[in-house]
Amino acid sequence: MADFARRKSEKTGVVGVPPSLGHTVEKEFIVPTMKGSDSKVSITEDLYSARGSQSAIVSEYTRKNLALDRDDIDSRFLLETFSNKWGNKFFEVRPQSAASMFGGFHVKDTML
């Protein structure tokens, strides 16, 4: 994961979540720190919207480090993936929301 200039980058993991996750996990275990004010659905359901299909939930640390803003249409980051079959692939991703805690998933809050 990196900014477009690739001045700031970090290793991260990617996890797919179902839209129902926000309803099955206790509310105190999902702590969004950046969410669209116009959104009437949970942050996991929002990932399955038209805008959300090009987005990701990032940690609060990543949001601050890469200066990401959900409401800025130009706020994007690069996600690099690798597979033996396809090699390195880069995807341009928007921040859908940020979280300091997200269910049973590890959310990076400091530089390790």
ZANULUM-371832 format. One record per residue (C-alpha): x negated, y negated, z negated; residue in one letter. Coordinates in steps of 0.1 Angstrom, whole numbers, plus 5000, padded with zeros to 4 digits. Example, Ala and Ser with C-alpha at 12.3 -4.5 7.8 and 13.67 -1.06 7.14 Angstrom:
# residues 2
((4877 5045 4922) 'A')
((4863 5011 4929) 'S')
***
This chain:
# residues 112
((5000 5000 5000) 'M')
((4985 4966 5010) 'A')
((4994 4931 5019) 'D')
((4992 4923 5056) 'F')
((4957 4907 5054) 'A')
((4946 4939 5035) 'R')
((4929 4918 5009) 'R')
((4949 4934 4981) 'K')
((4956 4971 4982) 'S')
((4962 5000 4959) 'E')
((4969 5037 4960) 'K')
((5005 5047 4952) 'T')
((5029 5075 4955) 'G')
((5062 5075 4974) 'V')
((5093 5092 4961) 'V')
((5127 5096 4978) 'G')
((5157 5091 4956) 'V')
((5194 5099 4962) 'P')
((5219 5070 4960) 'P')
((5236 5086 4930) 'S')
((5204 5084 4908) 'L')
((5215 5051 4894) 'G')
((5247 5067 4881) 'H')
((5231 5099 4867) 'T')
((5203 5083 4847) 'V')
((5210 5065 4814) 'E')
((5211 5027 4821) 'K')
((5183 5019 4796) 'E')
((5159 5041 4817) 'F')
((5163 5019 4848) 'I')
((5150 4984 4842) 'V')
((5151 4963 4874) 'P')
((5130 4931 4872) 'T')
((5139 4918 4907) 'M')
((5173 4925 4923) 'K')
((5194 4907 4948) 'G')
((5219 4884 4932) 'S')
((5244 4892 4959) 'D')
((5242 4930 4954) 'S')
((5273 4946 4938) 'K')
((5259 4982 4939) 'V')
((5231 4999 4920) 'S')
((5195 4995 4931) 'I')
((5194 5031 4944) 'T')
((5227 5027 4964) 'E')
((5212 4995 4978) 'D')
((5184 5015 4994) 'L')
((5210 5032 5016) 'Y')
((5223 4999 5030) 'S')
((5212 4985 5064) 'A')
((5186 4962 5047) 'R')
((5177 4989 5022) 'G')
((5167 5014 5049) 'S')
((5137 4993 5056) 'Q')
((5129 4987 5020) 'S')
((5114 5002 4988) 'A')
((5117 4998 4951) 'I')
((5082 4987 4939) 'V')
((5067 4983 4904) 'S')
((5067 4949 4887) 'E')
((5029 4950 4889) 'Y')
((5029 4956 4927) 'T')
((5055 4928 4931) 'R')
((5033 4903 4913) 'K')
((5000 4916 4929) 'N')
((5013 4914 4964) 'L')
((5034 4883 4958) 'A')
((5066 4900 4970) 'L')
((5100 4883 4970) 'D')
((5132 4902 4979) 'R')
((5150 4870 4991) 'D')
((5122 4860 5015) 'D')
((5127 4877 5049) 'I')
((5090 4874 5056) 'D')
((5080 4892 5024) 'S')
((5066 4926 5035) 'R')
((5038 4950 5028) 'F')
((5021 4978 5046) 'L')
((5026 5014 5035) 'L')
((5000 5037 5049) 'E')
((5008 5074 5050) 'T')
((4987 5104 5061) 'F')
((4996 5138 5074) 'S')
((4975 5165 5090) 'N')
((4999 5166 5120) 'K')
((5003 5129 5126) 'W')
((4972 5113 5110) 'G')
((4974 5078 5095) 'N')
((5007 5059 5101) 'K')
((5015 5024 5089) 'F')
((5050 5012 5080) 'F')
((5061 4977 5074) 'E')
((5083 4977 5043) 'V')
((5103 4950 5025) 'R')
((5107 4949 4987) 'P')
((5143 4959 4979) 'Q')
((5138 4955 4942) 'S')
((5112 4958 4915) 'A')
((5113 4978 4883) 'A')
((5094 4980 4851) 'S')
((5110 5014 4842) 'M')
((5128 5038 4866) 'F')
((5142 5070 4852) 'G')
((5116 5098 4849) 'G')
((5092 5082 4874) 'F')
((5059 5066 4865) 'H')
((5060 5029 4872) 'V')
((5026 5012 4874) 'K')
((5026 4981 4852) 'D')
((4988 4973 4851) 'T')
((4958 4978 4872) 'M')
((4942 5011 4862) 'L')
***
